Amino acid sequence: MHYILGITATVASITVASQPQVLPSGVLGVIAWVAALAVALITFLIPSRKARAYVTAARALTDACNRYRLDENFKTKHLLDAAKEGENIISTSDHP
């Protein structure tokens, strides 16, 4: 979605900036609004924050799984706590 919005914003912006004469009057205004909307959505969606949260959660859970397998002092409760913490990391990534 992020790439689609980025490409849309870029193409729309270039079209408005170049002001091609082949377009009917009024169309450039619509294209300008499309560009503005696409840029606004890219700004507020911030996919990198969500992706970082998933990576952080996955690393924490992988570490807990490895410790559960290799360390006999690492109990099932610790593994479940790591899974819960991963869910918390992901859910809090939705908030700025």
Number of C-alpha atoms within 10 A of each C-alpha: 10 15 9 11 18 16 14 18 24 15 14 21 20 15 16 18 11 10 11 11 7 6 10 8 8 8 11 19 11 12 19 18 16 17 23 15 15 20 17 13 15 18 11 9 13 13 14 11 14 18 13 14 20 18 14 15 21 18 13 17 21 15 14 22 19 12 16 17 11 10 11 8 9 15 13 12 10 15 20 14 13 20 19 13 15 20 16 13 20 20 13 11 16 13 8 7
